[in-house]
C-alpha cells in the first residue's frame, strides 16, 4: 500500500493524517484531501503551489490555497519562526538559541508536533512544543543525537511560558 492508500485508510478510520513534505518530491496531490495537517518549509510550500514565495503576502496566498484542501497548514521558516494561518495571521517567532547545527530541526519540529497532537494537545500548543524541541535540536551537533526527549522539551516549554512576551524574539531558556 502506498502513501495515498495509507492516508485514505487512516483518514477514513478517524486518525489524524499529517503530511510532512520533506524531502520534497513530486507526488499525487490527490492525497491532500485525506490529510488533516500539512507541514512544510518555505521552499517545499513553494514547490507545492508551483510558485515562488518571497513575501509574507505570497506566503499567505499559498497557505490559503492549501487550506482550501487541507484543514491545517504549517510552514516552518527556519530562524524566522512558523506560519500557520489557522492559528495566527502573523508568523509565530522562532525561539532564539545558540545554534550549533540546524540539520534535522525540521524533522524535530514535524516529529514533536505529531507526538503532541497525538497526545490530544491543540494544534497551537503542539506547534509551541515543536518550536521548543526544534530550537533545542539546533544546540547539539548531529541529527539523531540532537533530538530532545520529552522531559527536556516540557521543562524548556514550562520555563518559556513564564517568560513569553518578555522579549521578542524570545530567548529559549534551556533546562
C-alpha positions in Angstrom: 0.0 0.0 0.0 1.4 3.4 -0.9 1.1 6.7 0.8 -2.2 7.5 -0.8 -3.8 4.2 0.3 -2.4 4.5 3.8 -3.6 8.1 4.1 -7.0 7.3 2.8 -7.3 4.3 5.2 -6.1 6.3 8.2 -8.4 9.2 7.3 -11.5 7.1 7.0 -10.7 5.4 10.3 -10.6 8.7 12.1 -6.9 9.0 12.5 -5.2 12.4 12.2 -3.2 12.4 9.0 -0.1 14.6 9.0 1.9 15.0 5.8 5.5 16.2 6.2 6.6 17.2 2.7 10.3 16.9 3.5 12.3 16.0 1.5 10.1 17.3 -1.3 9.3 15.0 -4.2 6.5 15.4 -6.7 3.5 13.4 -5.6 -0.1 12.9 -6.5 -1.7 15.9 -4.8 -5.0 13.9 -4.6 -3.6 12.7 -1.3 -4.2 16.1 0.2 -7.9 15.6 0.5 -7.1 12.8 3.0 -4.6 14.9 5.0 -5.6 16.9 8.2 -2.3 18.7 8.6 0.5 19.5 6.2 3.9 20.5 7.5 6.4 22.0 5.0 9.2 24.5 4.9 9.0 27.6 2.7 10.8 26.0 -0.2 8.5 22.9 -0.1 5.4 25.1 0.2 6.5 27.0 -3.0 7.0 23.7 -4.8 3.5 22.5 -3.7 1.8 25.6 -5.1 4.1 26.0 -8.1 5.4 29.5 -7.5 8.0 31.4 -5.6 7.2 32.6 -2.0 9.3 35.6 -1.4 7.0 37.9 0.6 4.6 37.5 3.6 1.7 38.1 1.2 2.9 35.3 -1.1 3.1 33.0 1.9 -0.4 33.9 3.0 -1.8 33.3 -0.5 0.0 29.9 -0.8 -1.2 28.8 2.6 -4.8 30.0 1.9 -4.7 28.0 -1.3 -3.5 24.8 0.5 -6.0 25.5 3.4 -8.9 25.1 0.9 -7.8 21.4 0.7 -6.1 20.6 4.0 -7.5 21.7 7.3 -4.3 22.9 8.8 -1.2 24.2 7.0 2.1 24.8 8.8 5.1 26.4 7.2 8.4 26.4 9.0 10.5 29.4 8.3 13.8 28.4 10.0 15.1 31.1 12.2 12.1 33.3 11.5 9.6 31.0 13.0 6.4 29.2 11.9 3.4 30.4 10.0 0.1 28.7 10.4 -2.9 30.7 9.2 -5.3 28.6 11.3 -3.5 29.9 14.4 -2.4 33.5 13.6 -2.2 36.0 10.8 1.4 36.6 11.9 4.4 34.4 12.0 5.0 32.8 15.3 8.6 33.9 16.1 11.3 31.3 16.4 13.0 30.8 19.8 16.4 32.3 19.9 19.2 29.8 21.0 22.9 29.5 20.4 22.7 27.4 17.2 25.4 24.8 16.6 23.8 22.7 13.9 20.4 23.2 12.3 20.5 19.9 10.4 17.4 18.0 11.4 15.5 20.9 13.0 12.6 20.5 10.5 12.4 16.8 11.3 12.5 17.5 15.0 9.6 20.0 14.5 7.5 17.6 12.5 8.0 14.6 14.8 7.4 16.6 18.0 4.4 18.3 16.5 2.9 14.9 15.6 3.7 13.5 19.1 2.0 16.3 20.9 -1.0 16.3 18.6 -1.4 12.6 19.1 -1.5 13.3 22.9 -4.6 15.5 22.3 -2.8 18.8 22.6 -4.3 21.5 20.4 -2.6 22.4 17.1 -1.4 25.7 18.7 0.2 24.0 21.7 1.6 21.3 19.6 3.3 23.9 17.4 4.7 25.6 20.5 6.2 22.3 21.8 7.5 21.6 18.4 9.2 25.0 18.2 10.8 24.5 21.5 12.0 21.0 20.5 13.3 22.2 17.1 15.2 25.0 18.8 16.8 22.6 21.3 17.8 20.3 18.5 19.9 23.1 16.9 22.1 23.4 20.1 23.7 20.0 19.6 25.8 18.6 16.7 24.3 15.9 14.5 20.7 14.9 13.7 19.9 11.9 15.8 21.9 12.9 18.9 20.2 16.3 18.9 16.6 15.1 19.1 15.4 16.2 22.6 13.5 13.9 24.9 10.0 14.8 26.2 11.2 15.8 29.7 13.7 18.4 28.2 11.1 19.8 25.8 8.5 20.2 28.6 10.9 21.7 31.1 12.0 24.2 28.5 8.4 25.0 27.4 7.4 25.5 31.0 10.2 27.9 31.6 9.4 29.7 28.3 5.7 30.0 29.2 6.7 32.1 32.2 8.9 34.3 30.0 6.6 34.8 27.0 6.1 38.4 26.0 9.3 39.4 27.8 11.5 39.6 24.7 10.8 39.3 21.0 12.0 37.1 19.6 12.0 35.0 22.8 15.3 33.5 24.0 14.7 29.9 25.0 15.9 29.1 28.5 17.1 25.6 28.4 16.8 23.3 31.5 
